[in-house]
């Protein structure tokens, strides 16, 4: 609103909304969530899957996967992109066309794939009918995909005997920083980093996290956080739902190694990381002789298998590799929420 418009509004006695339009949501039950939020998510039927991404302003993009959803039948190569619009309470999809760029800010220029058109692109169309995504193929065949909410098989996993419980919803005694929400029992970053008070070196750790919903943001602005192993190696946390799955996206070791598969769930859905970590080894002279290794399951699917991490990622502590360090939950200005964190130390 310009100053002139504001003056006119005040002169006419029209009430002025003193709060900016909400752009970030942290609760799937929030009644202020825009209508398009309820259209985003995963859909599956027969041998086809789809992920619908919310782009703000009633704009959506659907990524269709021949064979099934990622981790559930997709061939790992072919994708079909559709552009969606919510108007008059109805969502319709058409084939994505025109000049498009990966993660472009404008929905009409946005592509969920680096290569556009992606391998396997076809002129499909469709729409949402209740909880179903109904697609029409280029051959004129109708496909009906029902909305699904996949849950990680390790969600809610109980700490095994000998585990150190780092957070169970009761207190933040094991952490420096962080806020316990007494109502939800969740650990909140409030945009700032949280570090474990204890230091670790070799271990298996379980973590559950929820990304905020920021439909107007793109790329690293979309709920950016990280799960740092010994505060040296960042396992990225980011709303990368429906994207290609790069080394700077969810499930990747930041700038070091991309996940084998992008298993990121939609924002405001709970997700899991299960990490087996072996720290780097330093010789008597302090120089590294072996790199750190990590095996990671994201939402129960293996995305790194004994992955060698060549060196520390950005934002790491200054101590040499191979030394014990804390776990870090990066805030990065975003309201991340965590629960059920436990760790089992190994020799």
C-alpha positions as CSV (number, residue, x, y, z in Angstrom):
1,X,0.0,0.0,0.0
2,X,1.5,3.4,-1.0
3,X,1.5,6.4,1.3
4,X,-1.1,8.1,-0.8
5,X,-3.4,5.1,-0.7
6,X,-2.9,4.7,3.0
7,X,-3.9,8.4,3.6
8,X,-7.1,7.9,1.5
9,X,-8.0,4.8,3.4
10,X,-7.5,6.5,6.7
11,X,-9.5,9.6,5.5
12,X,-12.4,7.3,4.6
13,X,-12.3,5.6,7.9
14,X,-11.6,2.1,6.4
15,X,-10.0,-0.2,9.0
16,X,-6.3,-1.0,8.2
17,X,-5.0,-4.5,8.6
18,X,-1.9,-3.9,10.8
19,X,-0.4,-7.3,10.2
20,X,1.4,-8.4,7.1
21,X,-0.1,-11.3,5.2
22,X,1.2,-14.5,6.7
23,X,3.9,-16.2,4.6
24,X,5.2,-19.0,6.9
25,X,3.1,-21.7,8.6
26,X,4.3,-24.3,11.1
27,X,1.1,-26.2,11.9
28,X,-0.9,-28.3,9.4
29,X,-4.1,-27.6,11.4
30,X,-3.7,-23.8,11.1
31,X,-7.0,-22.5,9.8
32,X,-5.2,-19.6,8.0
33,X,-3.4,-22.0,5.6
34,X,-4.2,-21.1,2.0
35,X,-6.5,-23.5,0.1
36,X,-3.7,-24.7,-2.2
37,X,-2.0,-26.2,0.8
38,X,-4.6,-29.0,0.9
39,X,-3.9,-29.8,-2.8
40,X,-0.2,-30.3,-2.4
41,X,1.1,-33.8,-1.5
42,X,1.5,-37.2,-3.0
43,X,-0.9,-39.2,-5.2
44,X,-0.7,-42.8,-6.4
45,X,-2.7,-45.2,-8.4
46,X,-1.8,-48.3,-10.4
47,X,1.7,-47.8,-11.8
48,X,1.7,-44.0,-11.6
49,X,2.6,-41.6,-8.9
50,X,2.5,-37.8,-8.6
51,X,3.8,-35.1,-6.3
52,X,2.0,-31.8,-6.3
53,X,4.1,-28.8,-5.2
54,X,2.5,-25.6,-3.9
55,X,4.0,-22.4,-5.4
56,X,1.9,-19.7,-3.8
57,X,-1.0,-17.7,-5.0
58,X,-3.0,-20.7,-6.0
59,X,-0.3,-21.9,-8.4
60,X,0.9,-25.5,-8.3
61,X,3.1,-27.9,-10.3
62,X,2.6,-31.6,-10.5
63,X,5.5,-34.0,-11.1
64,X,4.2,-37.3,-12.5
65,X,6.3,-40.4,-12.1
66,X,5.8,-43.4,-14.4
67,X,6.0,-46.6,-12.4
68,X,5.0,-45.1,-9.0
69,X,6.2,-42.6,-6.5
70,X,9.9,-42.2,-5.6
71,X,10.9,-45.2,-3.5
72,X,7.7,-47.0,-4.6
73,X,8.1,-48.0,-8.2
74,X,9.4,-44.9,-10.1
75,X,11.9,-45.8,-12.8
76,X,14.3,-43.1,-11.6
77,X,14.4,-41.3,-15.0
78,X,11.1,-40.3,-16.6
79,X,9.0,-37.4,-15.3
80,X,6.0,-35.5,-16.7
81,X,5.5,-31.9,-15.5
82,X,2.0,-30.3,-15.3
83,X,1.1,-26.8,-14.3
84,X,-1.8,-26.3,-11.9
85,X,-4.1,-23.5,-11.0
86,X,-6.7,-23.2,-8.2
87,X,-9.6,-21.1,-9.3
88,X,-13.1,-21.0,-8.0
89,X,-12.4,-23.9,-5.6
90,X,-11.3,-26.1,-8.5
91,X,-7.7,-27.3,-9.4
92,X,-6.9,-28.0,-13.1
93,X,-3.7,-29.1,-14.6
94,X,-2.2,-28.6,-18.1
95,X,1.0,-29.7,-19.7
96,X,4.0,-27.5,-18.7
97,X,5.2,-25.5,-21.6
98,X,7.2,-22.4,-22.5
99,X,10.5,-21.2,-21.2
100,X,11.1,-22.6,-17.7
101,X,13.9,-22.6,-15.3
102,X,14.7,-24.8,-12.3
103,X,13.1,-23.2,-9.2
104,X,12.2,-20.0,-10.9
105,X,10.4,-17.5,-8.6
106,X,7.5,-16.9,-11.0
107,X,5.2,-19.9,-11.1
108,X,4.7,-19.5,-14.8
109,X,8.5,-19.9,-15.3
110,X,9.0,-22.6,-12.6
111,X,10.3,-26.0,-13.4
112,X,10.7,-28.8,-10.8
113,X,13.4,-30.4,-13.0
114,X,16.8,-28.9,-14.0
115,X,16.2,-30.1,-17.5
116,X,13.1,-28.8,-19.1
117,X,11.2,-30.4,-20.6
118,X,12.3,-33.4,-18.6
119,X,13.1,-36.8,-20.0
120,X,9.7,-38.5,-20.6
121,X,7.6,-35.3,-20.9
122,X,4.2,-35.8,-22.5
123,X,1.2,-33.5,-23.0
124,X,-0.9,-34.8,-20.2
125,X,-3.7,-32.8,-18.4
126,X,-6.0,-33.3,-15.5
127,X,-7.6,-32.0,-12.3
128,X,-8.4,-32.7,-8.7
129,X,-11.7,-34.3,-7.9
130,X,-12.0,-34.5,-4.1
131,X,-9.0,-36.4,-2.9
132,X,-8.1,-37.8,-6.3
133,X,-5.9,-36.5,-9.1
134,X,-7.5,-37.5,-12.3
135,X,-5.1,-37.4,-15.3
136,X,-5.7,-37.7,-19.0
137,X,-2.8,-39.1,-20.9
138,X,-1.6,-38.2,-24.4
139,X,-3.3,-41.4,-25.6
140,X,-6.6,-40.3,-24.2
141,X,-6.5,-42.7,-21.2
142,X,-7.9,-41.6,-17.8
143,X,-5.8,-42.3,-14.7
144,X,-7.1,-41.9,-11.2
145,X,-4.5,-41.3,-8.4
146,X,-5.7,-41.1,-4.8
147,X,-4.0,-38.8,-2.3
148,X,-1.7,-40.7,0.0
149,X,0.2,-39.8,3.2
150,X,3.3,-42.1,3.4
151,X,4.7,-42.6,6.9
152,X,8.4,-43.5,7.5
153,X,8.7,-47.1,8.8
154,X,11.0,-45.6,11.5
155,X,8.6,-42.9,12.6
156,X,8.2,-43.0,16.4
157,X,11.0,-45.5,16.7
158,X,11.8,-46.2,20.4
159,X,15.3,-45.8,21.6
160,X,17.0,-49.2,22.0
161,X,18.7,-50.3,25.2
162,X,21.9,-48.3,25.8
163,X,20.7,-45.3,23.7
164,X,21.1,-41.7,25.0
165,X,17.8,-39.9,24.7
166,X,18.6,-36.4,23.5
167,X,15.0,-35.2,23.2
168,X,11.7,-36.8,24.2
169,X,9.4,-33.8,24.5
170,X,10.0,-33.3,28.2
171,X,13.0,-30.9,28.4
172,X,15.9,-29.4,26.6
173,X,18.5,-30.5,29.1
174,X,20.7,-32.1,26.5
175,X,20.9,-29.0,24.3
176,X,22.4,-25.6,24.1
177,X,19.7,-23.3,22.7
178,X,16.3,-24.4,21.4
179,X,12.8,-23.9,22.8
180,X,10.5,-26.6,24.2
181,X,7.0,-25.8,23.2
182,X,5.1,-26.9,26.3
183,X,1.8,-27.3,24.3
184,X,3.2,-29.5,21.5
185,X,6.2,-31.1,23.2
186,X,8.3,-30.2,20.2
187,X,11.8,-28.8,20.1
188,X,11.9,-25.5,18.1
189,X,14.8,-23.7,16.5
190,X,13.0,-20.3,16.3
191,X,15.5,-19.7,13.5
192,X,18.6,-20.2,15.7
193,X,21.1,-23.1,15.9
194,X,20.8,-25.8,18.6
195,X,23.8,-27.9,19.7
196,X,24.0,-31.0,21.8
197,X,25.9,-30.5,25.0
198,X,27.5,-33.9,24.6
199,X,30.2,-34.6,22.0
200,X,30.2,-37.8,19.9
201,X,32.4,-39.5,17.4
202,X,30.9,-42.8,16.1
203,X,27.2,-43.5,16.4
204,X,23.8,-44.3,15.1
205,X,21.2,-41.5,15.5
206,X,17.5,-41.1,14.9
207,X,15.8,-37.8,14.3
208,X,12.3,-36.6,13.4
209,X,11.8,-33.2,11.8
210,X,9.1,-31.0,10.3
211,X,9.6,-28.4,7.6
212,X,7.6,-25.2,7.6
213,X,5.3,-24.3,4.8
214,X,6.7,-21.4,2.7
215,X,4.9,-21.6,-0.6
216,X,6.2,-18.3,-2.0
217,X,9.9,-19.1,-1.3
218,X,12.2,-20.9,-3.6
219,X,15.4,-23.0,-3.3
220,X,17.4,-22.4,-0.2
221,X,14.8,-19.9,1.1
222,X,12.3,-22.7,1.6
223,X,12.7,-23.9,5.2
224,X,16.5,-24.2,5.1
225,X,18.1,-26.0,8.0
226,X,20.6,-28.8,8.5
227,X,21.5,-31.8,10.7
228,X,25.2,-31.5,11.3
229,X,27.1,-34.7,12.2
230,X,29.8,-33.9,14.9
231,X,29.2,-30.2,13.8
232,X,31.4,-30.8,10.7
233,X,29.1,-32.4,8.0
234,X,25.7,-30.9,7.2
235,X,23.0,-33.3,6.2
236,X,20.7,-30.9,4.5
237,X,17.2,-30.2,5.7
238,X,15.1,-28.2,3.2
239,X,11.7,-28.3,1.5
240,X,12.8,-30.0,-1.7
241,X,9.6,-31.9,-2.2
242,X,9.1,-32.9,-5.8
243,X,12.6,-31.7,-6.9
244,X,15.5,-33.4,-8.5
245,X,17.4,-34.1,-5.2
246,X,20.7,-32.3,-5.4
247,X,23.6,-32.2,-2.9
248,X,22.2,-28.9,-1.5
249,X,18.7,-30.3,-1.2
250,X,17.0,-32.4,1.4
251,X,18.8,-35.7,2.0
252,X,22.1,-34.4,0.5
253,X,25.4,-33.8,2.3
254,X,25.7,-30.1,1.5
255,X,27.8,-29.6,-1.6
256,X,29.4,-33.0,-1.1
257,X,27.0,-35.8,-2.1
258,X,23.5,-35.9,-3.5
259,X,21.0,-38.5,-2.2
260,X,20.5,-41.6,-4.3
261,X,16.8,-40.6,-4.3
262,X,14.8,-37.5,-3.3
263,X,12.6,-38.8,-0.5
264,X,11.6,-35.4,0.9
265,X,8.0,-35.3,2.1
266,X,5.7,-32.3,1.7
267,X,6.1,-29.4,4.2
268,X,4.3,-29.8,7.5
269,X,4.6,-33.6,7.3
270,X,6.8,-35.4,9.8
271,X,10.0,-36.9,8.4
272,X,12.8,-39.1,9.7
273,X,16.6,-39.3,9.4
274,X,18.4,-42.4,10.5
275,X,22.1,-42.0,10.3
276,X,25.0,-44.4,11.0
277,X,28.1,-42.2,11.2
278,X,31.8,-43.0,11.5
279,X,34.0,-40.1,12.2
280,X,37.1,-39.2,10.2
281,X,40.5,-40.5,11.5
282,X,43.5,-38.3,12.1
283,X,47.1,-39.5,12.4
284,X,49.6,-38.6,15.1
285,X,50.5,-35.4,13.3
286,X,46.8,-34.4,13.3
287,X,46.4,-34.8,9.5
288,X,43.4,-36.7,8.3
289,X,44.1,-40.3,7.2
290,X,40.5,-41.4,6.7
291,X,37.4,-39.5,5.7
292,X,34.1,-39.6,7.6
293,X,31.5,-42.2,6.4
294,X,27.8,-42.0,6.7
295,X,24.9,-44.3,5.8
296,X,21.6,-42.4,5.8
297,X,18.0,-43.5,5.5
298,X,15.5,-40.6,4.7
299,X,12.0,-41.6,5.6
300,X,13.1,-45.2,5.7
301,X,14.7,-45.3,2.3
302,X,18.5,-45.6,1.8
303,X,19.8,-42.4,0.3
304,X,23.5,-42.7,1.2
305,X,25.4,-46.1,1.6
306,X,28.7,-45.7,3.4
307,X,29.1,-42.4,1.7
308,X,32.6,-40.9,2.1
309,X,32.5,-37.2,3.0
310,X,35.5,-35.5,1.6
311,X,35.6,-32.7,4.1
312,X,33.6,-30.3,6.3
313,X,30.7,-28.5,4.9
314,X,30.0,-24.7,5.4
315,X,29.2,-23.4,8.8
316,X,31.2,-26.2,10.6
317,X,33.1,-25.8,13.9
318,X,36.8,-25.0,13.7
319,X,38.3,-28.1,15.3
320,X,40.1,-30.6,13.1
321,X,38.3,-33.5,11.4
322,X,38.5,-36.7,13.5
323,X,37.8,-34.9,16.8
324,X,34.5,-35.6,18.7
325,X,31.8,-33.0,18.2
326,X,28.2,-32.1,19.0
327,X,25.2,-32.7,16.9
328,X,23.8,-29.4,15.5
329,X,20.3,-28.6,14.4
330,X,20.7,-25.5,12.2
331,X,18.2,-22.7,12.5
332,X,19.2,-20.6,9.5
333,X,16.3,-18.2,10.2
334,X,13.6,-20.8,9.8
335,X,11.1,-22.2,12.3
336,X,12.1,-25.9,12.3
337,X,10.5,-28.4,14.7
338,X,12.1,-31.6,16.0
339,X,11.1,-34.6,18.1
340,X,12.2,-38.1,19.2
341,X,15.9,-37.7,19.0
342,X,18.2,-40.5,20.3
343,X,21.7,-41.8,19.7
344,X,23.6,-45.0,20.2
345,X,27.4,-44.6,20.6
346,X,29.7,-47.0,18.8
347,X,33.3,-47.9,19.3
